[in-house]
Amino acid sequence: MQLNATQRRALEGLLARPSASAGHARRARIVLLSADGRNGTRDRRASWDLGDPRLADSPALRRGRCRWARPQPKAGRKDHAVAQEKVERIIQTTLSPPPPGRSRWTTRLLARKFNLTSATVSKILRANGLKPHLVRTYKVSRDPAFASKVKDVVGLYLKPPENAIVLSVDEKTSIQALERSQLPLPLRQGRAARHTHDYKRHGVLDLYAALNIATGEVAHACTDSHTAADFLSFMKLVARQNPRRELHVVLDNSSRTAHPR
């Protein structure tokens, strides 16, 4: 048996490792002794070097030499090694509409279609960032002038006119003014703050707010009702707070804000 320098260093390194298994170490000794011209058949001392005199002229020695001369293929599963062409077909199928009667593709459906396991399909989907079980919604306006309005709004935010103020205005309606029937119990070590489950109602309030996108300042007002007159009075308040300045207001299209007044 012939060994080159690299093979001999690898086998000797294996023997020097304390964590090497006994079987691997014994096979390494068999190969090294055979390379030195010693074997269990002609040299009984070789079996003593292996740590077991019963190995003299043993089939274990012959198997060790044959295994080195004729390496065996590694054991283990082979079905997880999927060809790249099949991976591409799985990706394209996942991105396509699901079969009739199904809301989405699942790993089990794909596994049956491509004759794979669902775990293998899951690994392929994760590696390519595909999550067919997640669904998100979207909404596109049907307003014919939607594109031009978006340009106006985004343009105001990104590049407002000189000596002008851009305000983002919104409202929060029906804010309940609640009062607990008893005072809350304070926070204590190892115990959360507590309050009663019942409360008293004091009506509702409507909050209007205008955010200055350049400075972050917020103008606000609370009203008891939610009408176009309330909104108009709030906008007059904002105008008084910014005298002799051009105001550009971005707001939604509710019935109160779209009133002719």
C-alpha positions in Angstrom: 0.0 0.0 0.0 1.4 3.3 -1.1 0.8 6.7 0.8 2.0 10.1 -0.3 3.2 12.7 2.2 -0.2 14.5 2.3 -2.1 11.3 3.0 0.4 10.3 5.7 0.1 13.7 7.5 -3.7 13.5 7.4 -3.7 10.0 8.9 -1.2 10.9 11.6 -3.2 14.0 12.4 -6.3 11.9 12.8 -4.4 9.7 15.3 -3.2 12.7 17.2 -6.7 14.1 17.8 -8.1 13.1 21.2 -11.6 13.5 19.9 -11.2 10.9 17.1 -13.5 7.9 17.3 -11.9 4.5 18.1 -13.0 3.1 14.7 -11.5 5.9 12.7 -8.2 5.7 14.7 -8.0 1.9 14.2 -8.5 2.1 10.5 -5.9 4.9 10.3 -3.4 2.6 12.1 -4.2 -0.3 9.8 -3.4 1.9 6.7 -0.2 3.3 8.2 1.1 -0.1 9.3 0.2 -1.6 5.9 2.1 1.3 4.2 5.1 0.4 6.3 4.9 -3.1 5.0 3.4 -4.7 8.2 0.1 -6.5 8.3 -1.6 -9.0 10.6 -0.9 -12.0 8.4 2.9 -11.8 8.2 3.6 -9.7 11.3 1.8 -10.5 14.5 3.2 -7.3 16.1 1.0 -5.2 13.8 -2.1 -6.5 15.7 -0.5 -5.6 19.0 0.1 -2.1 17.6 -3.6 -1.9 16.9 -4.3 -2.5 20.6 -6.0 -5.9 20.1 -3.9 -9.1 19.5 -7.1 -10.9 18.3 -6.9 -8.7 15.1 -4.0 -10.8 13.8 -5.0 -12.2 10.4 -8.5 -10.8 11.0 -11.0 -9.8 8.3 -11.1 -6.4 10.0 -7.5 -5.7 8.8 -8.5 -6.7 5.2 -11.6 -4.6 5.3 -9.6 -1.6 6.6 -7.1 -1.9 3.7 -9.8 -2.4 1.1 -11.8 0.5 2.4 -8.8 2.8 2.0 -7.9 1.5 -1.4 -11.5 1.6 -2.6 -13.4 4.5 -0.9 -17.1 3.9 -0.3 -19.7 6.6 -1.2 -21.0 8.6 1.7 -24.2 7.4 3.2 -27.2 9.7 3.8 -30.2 11.2 2.0 -29.9 12.3 -1.6 -33.4 13.6 -2.2 -32.5 17.1 -0.8 -30.0 17.7 -3.6 -32.4 19.3 -6.1 -31.1 20.3 -9.5 -31.1 24.1 -10.3 -33.5 23.6 -13.2 -36.1 22.0 -10.9 -35.5 24.8 -8.3 -36.3 27.4 -11.0 -39.5 25.5 -12.0 -40.6 25.4 -8.3 -40.0 29.2 -8.0 -42.0 29.9 -11.2 -44.8 27.6 -10.1 -45.0 29.4 -6.7 -45.2 32.7 -8.4 -48.0 31.5 -10.6 -51.7 31.3 -9.7 -52.6 28.3 -7.5 -54.7 25.4 -8.8 -58.5 25.7 -9.0 -60.1 25.6 -5.6 -57.0 26.7 -3.8 -56.3 30.1 -2.4 -52.5 29.7 -2.5 -49.7 27.2 -3.1 -48.6 25.2 -0.1 -45.4 23.2 0.5 -47.4 20.0 0.3 -49.0 20.8 -3.0 -45.6 21.7 -4.5 -44.0 18.6 -3.0 -46.6 16.4 -4.7 -46.3 18.2 -7.9 -42.5 17.9 -8.1 -42.1 14.6 -6.2 -40.2 16.0 -3.3 -40.7 16.3 0.4 -42.4 19.3 1.9 -39.3 20.0 4.0 -37.2 20.3 0.9 -39.7 22.6 -0.8 -39.7 24.7 2.4 -35.9 25.1 2.3 -36.1 26.2 -1.4 -38.8 28.8 -0.7 -36.9 30.2 2.3 -33.7 30.4 0.4 -35.5 32.5 -2.3 -37.5 34.6 0.1 -40.9 33.3 -1.1 -43.7 33.2 1.4 -46.9 32.1 -0.3 -48.8 31.9 3.0 -48.6 35.7 3.5 -51.1 38.0 1.8 -51.0 41.8 1.7 -53.6 44.2 0.4 -53.3 47.2 -1.7 -55.6 50.0 -3.0 -55.3 52.1 -6.1 -57.4 55.2 -6.5 -59.8 55.3 -9.4 -59.7 59.1 -9.5 -58.7 60.2 -13.1 -56.6 63.0 -11.7 -54.9 60.7 -9.1 -51.4 60.9 -10.7 -51.4 64.7 -10.9 -52.6 65.0 -7.3 -49.8 62.6 -6.1 -47.3 64.9 -7.9 -48.7 67.9 -6.1 -48.6 66.3 -2.7 -45.2 64.7 -3.0 -43.8 67.8 -4.5 -45.0 69.9 -1.5 -43.3 67.5 0.9 -40.0 67.2 -1.0 -39.6 70.7 -2.2 -42.1 73.2 -0.6 -42.3 76.7 -2.2 -40.2 79.5 -0.7 -41.7 81.6 2.1 -44.6 79.1 2.3 -45.8 76.7 5.0 -46.9 73.2 4.2 -49.3 71.8 6.8 -50.5 68.2 7.1 -54.0 68.3 8.6 -56.0 65.4 10.0 -58.7 64.8 12.6 -59.5 62.2 15.2 -63.2 61.9 15.9 -65.3 60.5 18.7 -62.6 60.4 21.4 -64.3 59.2 24.5 -63.7 61.2 27.7 -63.7 58.5 30.3 -63.3 58.7 34.1 -62.6 55.7 36.3 -65.2 55.2 39.1 -62.3 54.9 41.7 -58.8 56.2 41.9 -56.2 53.8 40.4 -53.9 51.9 42.7 -50.3 52.8 42.3 -47.5 50.7 40.9 -45.7 48.5 43.5 -42.7 46.3 43.4 -43.7 43.0 41.8 -47.2 44.2 41.0 -48.6 46.2 38.1 -50.7 49.3 38.3 -54.4 48.6 38.7 -57.6 50.4 37.9 -61.3 49.5 38.0 -62.9 48.0 35.1 -66.0 50.3 35.2 -65.9 54.0 34.3 -68.0 57.1 33.8 -68.7 58.6 30.4 -68.3 62.3 29.8 -69.3 62.5 26.2 -66.9 62.5 23.2 -64.5 65.0 21.7 -63.1 65.7 18.3 -59.5 66.6 17.8 -58.1 68.6 14.9 -54.4 68.9 14.3 -52.1 70.6 11.8 -48.5 69.5 11.5 -45.9 71.9 10.1 -43.7 69.5 8.2 -40.7 71.9 8.2 -40.6 72.6 12.0 -42.6 69.7 13.5 -44.9 72.1 15.3 -48.5 71.0 15.8 -51.5 73.3 16.0 -54.5 71.6 17.6 -58.1 72.2 18.8 -60.8 70.2 20.4 -64.5 70.5 19.7 -67.7 69.0 21.0 -69.0 68.4 17.4 -67.7 67.4 14.1 -69.1 69.7 11.4 -67.8 71.8 8.5 -68.1 74.9 10.7 -65.9 73.4 13.3 -63.3 72.5 10.7 -63.5 76.0 9.2 -63.0 77.7 12.6 -59.9 75.5 13.2 -58.4 76.4 9.8 -59.0 80.1 10.6 -57.1 79.6 13.9 -54.2 78.1 12.0 -54.2 81.0 9.6 -54.1 83.5 12.4 -51.1 81.6 13.9 -49.3 82.1 10.6 -50.0 85.6 9.5 -48.8 86.9 6.1 -47.6 83.4 5.1 -48.8 81.3 2.2 -50.3 78.1 3.4 -50.4 74.8 1.6 -52.7 72.3 3.3 -52.7 68.6 2.7 -55.8 66.8 4.0 -58.2 64.0 3.2 -61.4 64.4 1.3 -64.1 63.9 3.9 -67.5 65.6 3.7 -66.5 68.2 6.3 -63.3 69.3 4.6 -64.9 69.3 1.1 -67.7 71.7 2.1 -67.9 74.7 -0.2 -67.3 77.1 2.6 
